Amino acid sequence: MVVVAPPTVNEQQPEMYVANARTGAWGRFTNWNGTCLEVFNGRMFFGSENGNVIEAYVTGLDLGDTYTATYVPLFVDFKTSAALKVAEIARSVTRGPQDINPQLSVMADYTIDLPSPPAASVIDTGSEWGTGIWGESVWGSARDVKVQQEWMSVGGLGYALAPALQITSGSIVPLDTEIVRLELTYDTSDIVA
């Protein structure tokens, strides 16, 4: 991972820019106001503007609060830029050890207007430190990777469309979910003269 933490000036929202060092894919973390970054023993820390040192990627919470991950890929006109498209159904294909509660929507014509985030996914915390029950929980038990891929009805109308995925994390256990792909079906409208 490559992390760039630009200074927050004026009233702009704090954010960090992140890249996958293997693939070069970029994204951003919003509301992380890091004034400095340090990697120590393979763990990432950053300093906040109020003087706290915060370790990143420890739990599935953000300083005790839930947070929502959002993925909106590039808008596509499907090689018919003059045709109006009507989004019908979409699905996210994800992999991970936990079931997630994905929310799909469709963005149209280069405008990102996300709906309210979904409820946090319920995660089994049975073998996490401080949550297990003595004599019942299994430490270090392997978790099977599951694939989730249900179709959902979505609505959207525009000349260029982009499916959007939102997943909310709200457990001490981090969500270890990989987005494999997003799929969208649509219909084109006809021109009537």
C-alpha positions in Angstrom: 0.0 0.0 0.0 1.1 3.5 -0.8 -0.4 6.3 1.3 -0.3 10.1 0.7 -1.7 12.4 3.3 -1.9 15.9 2.0 -2.4 18.7 4.5 -6.0 19.8 5.2 -6.4 23.5 4.6 -9.3 25.9 5.0 -12.6 24.0 5.3 -11.8 21.1 3.0 -12.6 17.6 4.2 -9.6 15.6 5.4 -8.6 12.6 3.2 -5.7 10.4 2.4 -4.9 9.0 -1.1 -4.1 5.3 -1.2 -2.7 3.1 -3.9 -2.3 -0.6 -4.3 1.5 -1.0 -4.7 1.0 -4.1 -6.9 -1.7 -3.0 -9.2 -1.4 0.8 -9.1 -5.1 1.2 -8.4 -5.9 4.4 -6.5 -8.6 5.2 -4.0 -9.1 7.6 -1.1 -9.8 7.4 2.6 -12.1 10.2 3.8 -12.2 11.7 7.3 -8.7 10.5 8.1 -6.8 13.7 9.0 -3.3 12.5 9.3 -0.6 15.1 9.9 2.2 12.5 9.7 2.5 8.8 8.8 4.8 6.0 10.1 5.1 2.3 9.6 6.5 0.4 12.6 6.8 -3.4 12.7 4.5 -3.7 9.7 1.8 -1.6 11.3 0.7 1.8 10.1 0.3 4.7 12.4 -0.7 8.3 11.8 -0.8 11.5 14.0 -4.0 13.5 14.2 -4.2 17.3 14.5 -5.2 17.0 18.2 -2.0 15.2 19.0 -3.2 11.5 19.1 -1.3 8.6 17.5 -3.8 6.4 15.8 -3.1 2.9 14.5 -4.8 2.1 11.2 -6.4 -1.3 10.2 -6.8 -2.7 13.7 -10.5 -3.3 13.9 -13.7 -3.0 11.8 -14.5 0.3 13.6 -13.2 3.8 13.1 -12.3 5.1 16.6 -15.3 3.1 17.9 -17.8 4.2 15.2 -19.1 2.4 12.2 -17.9 3.5 8.7 -19.0 2.9 5.2 -16.8 1.8 2.3 -18.0 3.1 -1.1 -17.0 1.9 -4.5 -18.0 3.8 -7.7 -16.2 2.7 -10.8 -15.8 4.8 -14.0 -19.0 5.9 -15.8 -19.6 4.0 -19.1 -21.8 5.0 -22.0 -21.6 1.5 -23.5 -20.5 2.8 -26.9 -23.9 4.4 -27.4 -23.4 7.9 -26.0 -26.6 9.3 -27.6 -28.9 6.6 -26.3 -30.6 7.1 -22.9 -30.1 4.0 -20.7 -32.5 2.7 -18.0 -30.7 0.6 -15.3 -32.6 -2.5 -14.3 -30.7 -4.9 -12.0 -27.2 -5.1 -10.6 -25.0 -7.4 -8.6 -21.8 -7.2 -6.7 -19.5 -10.2 -6.7 -17.5 -10.2 -3.5 -15.3 -12.7 -1.6 -14.6 -12.9 2.1 -14.9 -14.9 5.3 -18.0 -13.0 6.4 -21.4 -12.4 4.9 -21.9 -8.7 4.1 -24.9 -6.5 3.7 -24.1 -4.8 0.3 -26.2 -1.9 -1.0 -26.2 -1.3 -4.7 -27.4 1.8 -6.6 -26.7 3.4 -9.9 -25.1 6.8 -10.6 -26.0 8.6 -13.8 -24.4 11.2 -16.1 -21.2 11.7 -14.1 -23.0 12.7 -10.9 -22.3 10.8 -7.7 -25.3 11.1 -5.4 -25.2 8.2 -3.0 -28.2 7.0 -0.9 -28.0 6.6 2.8 -25.5 3.9 3.8 -26.7 0.4 4.7 -26.8 -1.0 8.2 -23.6 -2.6 9.4 -23.0 -6.2 8.5 -23.3 -8.6 11.5 -20.0 -10.3 12.1 -19.3 -13.3 14.3 -16.7 -12.2 16.9 -16.4 -15.7 18.6 -12.6 -16.1 18.2 -11.5 -12.5 18.5 -9.4 -11.5 21.5 -11.6 -10.3 24.3 -14.9 -11.6 22.9 -14.5 -15.4 23.0 -16.1 -17.6 25.6 -13.7 -19.8 27.6 -14.0 -23.5 26.6 -16.3 -22.7 23.6 -14.3 -20.4 21.2 -11.6 -21.8 18.9 -8.5 -19.6 18.7 -7.0 -19.2 15.3 -9.8 -21.1 13.5 -9.6 -20.8 9.7 -12.5 -19.1 8.0 -13.8 -20.3 4.7 -13.9 -17.7 1.9 -17.5 -17.2 0.6 -18.6 -15.7 -2.6 -21.7 -13.4 -2.5 -23.4 -12.5 -5.8 -27.1 -11.8 -5.6 -28.9 -9.7 -8.2 -30.7 -6.6 -6.8 -33.2 -4.2 -8.5 -31.7 -0.8 -9.0 -33.0 2.4 -10.6 -31.2 4.9 -12.7 -31.6 6.8 -16.0 -28.9 8.5 -18.0 -26.6 8.5 -21.0 -23.6 7.2 -18.9 -24.1 4.9 -15.9 -21.9 3.6 -13.1 -23.0 1.0 -10.5 -22.2 2.0 -6.9 -21.5 -0.4 -3.9 -21.7 0.6 -0.3 -20.7 -1.7 2.6 -20.9 -0.6 6.3 -18.5 -2.0 8.9 -19.4 -1.9 12.5 -17.7 -4.8 14.4 -14.5 -5.2 16.2 -13.6 -7.8 13.5 -12.4 -6.1 10.3 -14.4 -6.9 7.2 -12.0 -8.7 4.9 -14.1 -8.4 1.8 -12.7 -8.3 -1.8 -14.7 -6.8 -4.6 -14.4 -9.0 -7.6 -16.7 -7.1 -9.9 -19.9 -5.2 -10.3 -22.4 -6.1 -13.0 -25.3 -4.0 -14.4 -28.1 -4.7 -16.8 -29.8 -1.9 -18.6 -32.2 -1.1 -21.5 -31.9 1.7 -24.0 -34.7 4.0 -24.9 -35.8 4.5 -28.5 -36.0 7.9 -30.2 -39.6 8.7 -31.3 -40.2 11.2 -33.9 
